Structures are given as structure tokens and as C-alpha cells.
Amino acid sequence: RSLVEEIGLLDNRFNPYGHEDVDYSIRAMKQGYKNYCMTKSFLLHGTDLRHADRVIDQQSINRRNMNIARVETILLSKHLGDDFERSVKGRIASQFMLDIHRKKSAVENMIYRLKGFELGKKQIPETGN
């Protein structure tokens, strides 16, 4: 309870597509708390039937790429300060090169990652991170 009172709740800007747990861990460490990894524990995502008949098409991949870039932009802006834009753009460029190598839809994937980057920037408060 004291941790929540000290650093607050999860940041809702990460919804959907996560990273709120990573953000929360970083915020806790910045306040002097320690994070521990339980190597014998695991969590299964998608174990219910909500996603059983989901079709993975290019539109789904585009939406996923956009949302992942959006939440990474928010995460990095909060914890890297002024260097976050260069870092996010570097990650997008690296992924573009991997997509070319893997013969995936590199240009289309990059376009949606850049859209996610722009969406994430719009979610960053004007007053700081």
C-alpha cells in the first residue's frame, strides 16, 4: 500500500498493449524499491476464449505495430527524457532493417510504427513526463 501511495497507480496511457508493468517497476526503482524476478513463476496470456477465433491479417499486424510503437514512445519519454525521440526512431529503423532481412512488409510496418510514434507523442503531457 505504501508503494501505491508513494508512486501512484498504473499509467492508463499504456492501455491497450501494455508496458504499464515495466513503467511501474522503473518508477518503483527510482524511489529506491527493488524488483525481483520469480524464476519459477509464469503467467499465460490469452488462455481464455476471447482470442480463439482471431484472424491475424495485415490489418491486425499494422494495428499491433502502431500500438506497440505508441506505448514504447510513452515509456521511453517518461524515462529517457530528451533522448527519447532519437531512441524510438532508432528502434523503428532497426525493426525496418530486420523486416527487410526477414522479407516482411517492411515499408508498411514502418509506416504504422511511425504512426504509433506520433500517437504516443500526443499522449505525452506538455508539462513533462
C-alpha atoms as a printed R data frame, in Angstrom:
    type eleno elety resid chain resno       x       y       z
1   ATOM     1    CA   ARG     A     1   0.000   0.000   0.000
2   ATOM     2    CA   SER     A     2   2.820   2.415   0.790
3   ATOM     3    CA   LEU     A     3   4.278   1.869  -2.688
4   ATOM     4    CA   VAL     A     4   0.984   2.852  -4.340
5   ATOM     5    CA   GLU     A     5   0.728   5.910  -2.112
6   ATOM     6    CA   GLU     A     6   4.292   6.895  -2.992
7   ATOM     7    CA   ILE     A     7   4.384   6.354  -6.772
8   ATOM     8    CA   GLY     A     8   0.707   6.172  -7.695
9   ATOM     9    CA   LEU     A     9  -1.312   3.726  -9.746
10  ATOM    10    CA   LEU     A    10  -0.595   2.205 -13.147
11  ATOM    11    CA   ASP     A    11  -0.432   4.712 -16.000
12  ATOM    12    CA   ASN     A    12  -3.572   4.247 -18.125
13  ATOM    13    CA   ARG     A    13  -1.912   5.718 -21.231
14  ATOM    14    CA   PHE     A    14  -0.340   2.311 -21.874
15  ATOM    15    CA   ASN     A    15  -3.714   0.656 -22.391
16  ATOM    16    CA   PRO     A    16  -4.034  -1.264 -24.647
17  ATOM    17    CA   TYR     A    17  -0.784  -3.091 -25.346
18  ATOM    18    CA   GLY     A    18   0.938  -2.926 -22.029
19  ATOM    19    CA   HIS     A    19   4.270  -1.681 -20.740
20  ATOM    20    CA   GLU     A    20   2.481  -0.296 -17.659
21  ATOM    21    CA   ASP     A    21   4.180  -3.018 -15.612
22  ATOM    22    CA   VAL     A    22   7.611  -2.015 -16.912
23  ATOM    23    CA   ASP     A    23   6.845   1.647 -16.219
24  ATOM    24    CA   TYR     A    24   5.660   0.800 -12.700
25  ATOM    25    CA   SER     A    25   8.834  -1.187 -12.000
26  ATOM    26    CA   ILE     A    26  11.051   1.657 -13.200
27  ATOM    27    CA   ARG     A    27   9.119   4.181 -11.108
28  ATOM    28    CA   ALA     A    28   9.492   1.937  -8.048
29  ATOM    29    CA   MET     A    29  13.247   1.543  -8.608
30  ATOM    30    CA   LYS     A    30  13.640   5.315  -8.947
31  ATOM    31    CA   GLN     A    31  12.116   5.603  -5.449
32  ATOM    32    CA   GLY     A    32  14.594   3.087  -4.034
33  ATOM    33    CA   TYR     A    33  12.493  -0.074  -4.179
34  ATOM    34    CA   LYS     A    34  13.898  -3.320  -5.547
35  ATOM    35    CA   ASN     A    35  12.370  -5.504  -8.243
36  ATOM    36    CA   TYR     A    36  12.657  -9.250  -8.004
37  ATOM    37    CA   CYS     A    37  12.211 -11.877 -10.677
38  ATOM    38    CA   MET     A    38  10.449 -15.055  -9.669
39  ATOM    39    CA   THR     A    39  12.063 -17.586 -11.990
40  ATOM    40    CA   LYS     A    40   9.676 -20.403 -11.086
41  ATOM    41    CA   SER     A    41   6.540 -18.366 -11.721
42  ATOM    42    CA   PHE     A    42   4.884 -17.709 -15.049
43  ATOM    43    CA   LEU     A    43   1.836 -16.041 -16.488
44  ATOM    44    CA   LEU     A    44  -0.078 -17.231 -19.527
45  ATOM    45    CA   HIS     A    45  -1.764 -14.608 -21.690
46  ATOM    46    CA   GLY     A    46  -4.636 -15.481 -23.969
47  ATOM    47    CA   THR     A    47  -5.767 -18.543 -22.054
48  ATOM    48    CA   ASP     A    48  -9.435 -17.664 -22.353
49  ATOM    49    CA   LEU     A    49 -11.559 -17.943 -25.488
50  ATOM    50    CA   ARG     A    50 -11.716 -14.218 -26.327
51  ATOM    51    CA   HIS     A    51  -8.923 -14.636 -28.879
52  ATOM    52    CA   ALA     A    52  -9.647 -18.184 -30.040
53  ATOM    53    CA   ASP     A    53 -11.044 -17.237 -33.443
54  ATOM    54    CA   ARG     A    54  -8.948 -14.126 -34.052
55  ATOM    55    CA   VAL     A    55  -7.614 -13.847 -37.589
56  ATOM    56    CA   ILE     A    56  -4.103 -12.475 -37.889
57  ATOM    57    CA   ASP     A    57  -4.161 -10.426 -41.068
58  ATOM    58    CA   GLN     A    58  -2.074  -7.466 -42.214
59  ATOM    59    CA   GLN     A    59  -4.547  -5.019 -40.656
60  ATOM    60    CA   SER     A    60  -4.099  -6.717 -37.262
61  ATOM    61    CA   ILE     A    61  -0.326  -6.619 -37.660
62  ATOM    62    CA   ASN     A    62  -0.489  -2.916 -38.583
63  ATOM    63    CA   ARG     A    63  -2.614  -2.109 -35.526
64  ATOM    64    CA   ARG     A    64  -0.245  -4.102 -33.303
65  ATOM    65    CA   ASN     A    65   2.838  -2.340 -34.731
66  ATOM    66    CA   MET     A    66   1.181   1.048 -34.230
67  ATOM    67    CA   ASN     A    67   0.150   0.351 -30.635
68  ATOM    68    CA   ILE     A    68   3.495  -1.123 -29.631
69  ATOM    69    CA   ALA     A    69   5.309   1.925 -31.031
70  ATOM    70    CA   ARG     A    70   2.808   4.181 -29.227
71  ATOM    71    CA   VAL     A    71   3.372   2.619 -25.803
72  ATOM    72    CA   GLU     A    72   7.149   2.405 -26.312
73  ATOM    73    CA   THR     A    73   7.137   6.127 -27.139
74  ATOM    74    CA   ILE     A    74   5.284   6.888 -23.902
75  ATOM    75    CA   LEU     A    75   7.561   4.614 -21.847
76  ATOM    76    CA   LEU     A    76  10.788   5.990 -23.260
77  ATOM    77    CA   SER     A    77   9.606   9.600 -22.994
78  ATOM    78    CA   LYS     A    78   8.940   9.091 -19.289
79  ATOM    79    CA   HIS     A    79  12.303   7.549 -18.502
80  ATOM    80    CA   LEU     A    80  14.825   8.800 -21.079
81  ATOM    81    CA   GLY     A    81  13.987  12.483 -21.083
82  ATOM    82    CA   ASP     A    82  15.112  14.470 -24.110
83  ATOM    83    CA   ASP     A    83  16.758  11.472 -25.826
84  ATOM    84    CA   PHE     A    84  13.518   9.523 -26.199
85  ATOM    85    CA   GLU     A    85  12.721  10.587 -29.792
86  ATOM    86    CA   ARG     A    86  16.116   9.510 -31.092
87  ATOM    87    CA   SER     A    87  15.800   6.220 -29.227
88  ATOM    88    CA   VAL     A    88  12.303   5.452 -30.577
89  ATOM    89    CA   LYS     A    89  13.272   6.370 -34.132
90  ATOM    90    CA   GLY     A    90  16.372   4.183 -33.809
91  ATOM    91    CA   ARG     A    91  14.214   1.253 -32.684
92  ATOM    92    CA   ILE     A    92  11.872   1.790 -35.645
93  ATOM    93    CA   ALA     A    93  14.806   1.939 -38.073
94  ATOM    94    CA   SER     A    94  16.309  -1.238 -36.594
95  ATOM    95    CA   GLN     A    95  12.999  -3.058 -36.907
96  ATOM    96    CA   PHE     A    96  12.719  -1.851 -40.522
97  ATOM    97    CA   MET     A    97  16.104  -3.414 -41.307
98  ATOM    98    CA   LEU     A    98  15.062  -6.683 -39.641
99  ATOM    99    CA   ASP     A    99  11.799  -6.710 -41.607
100 ATOM   100    CA   ILE     A   100  13.730  -6.272 -44.871
101 ATOM   101    CA   HIS     A   101  16.049  -9.112 -43.900
102 ATOM   102    CA   ARG     A   102  13.094 -11.348 -42.984
103 ATOM   103    CA   LYS     A   103  11.301 -10.359 -46.215
104 ATOM   104    CA   LYS     A   104   8.317  -8.984 -44.336
105 ATOM   105    CA   SER     A   105   6.167  -5.963 -45.230
106 ATOM   106    CA   ALA     A   106   8.932  -3.597 -44.169
107 ATOM   107    CA   VAL     A   107   7.601  -0.310 -45.548
108 ATOM   108    CA   GLU     A   108   4.035  -0.876 -44.380
109 ATOM   109    CA   ASN     A   109   5.238  -1.990 -40.928
110 ATOM   110    CA   MET     A   110   7.460   1.098 -40.642
111 ATOM   111    CA   ILE     A   111   4.604   3.421 -41.631
112 ATOM   112    CA   TYR     A   112   2.400   2.043 -38.849
113 ATOM   113    CA   ARG     A   113   5.238   2.183 -36.314
114 ATOM   114    CA   LEU     A   114   5.768   5.848 -37.199
115 ATOM   115    CA   LYS     A   115   2.024   6.472 -36.810
116 ATOM   116    CA   GLY     A   116   2.245   4.881 -33.366
117 ATOM   117    CA   PHE     A   117   5.213   7.104 -32.528
118 ATOM   118    CA   GLU     A   118   3.160  10.187 -33.426
119 ATOM   119    CA   LEU     A   119   0.163   8.931 -31.415
120 ATOM   120    CA   GLY     A   120   2.415   8.287 -28.429
121 ATOM   121    CA   LYS     A   121   3.900  11.787 -28.633
122 ATOM   122    CA   LYS     A   122   0.373  13.213 -28.471
123 ATOM   123    CA   GLN     A   123  -0.173  11.347 -25.187
124 ATOM   124    CA   ILE     A   124   2.895  12.847 -23.535
125 ATOM   125    CA   PRO     A   125   1.921  15.701 -21.201
126 ATOM   126    CA   GLU     A   126   3.136  19.168 -22.202
127 ATOM   127    CA   THR     A   127   4.438  19.803 -18.685
128 ATOM   128    CA   GLY     A   128   6.828  16.857 -18.580
129 ATOM   129    CA   ASN     A   129   6.964  13.110 -18.406
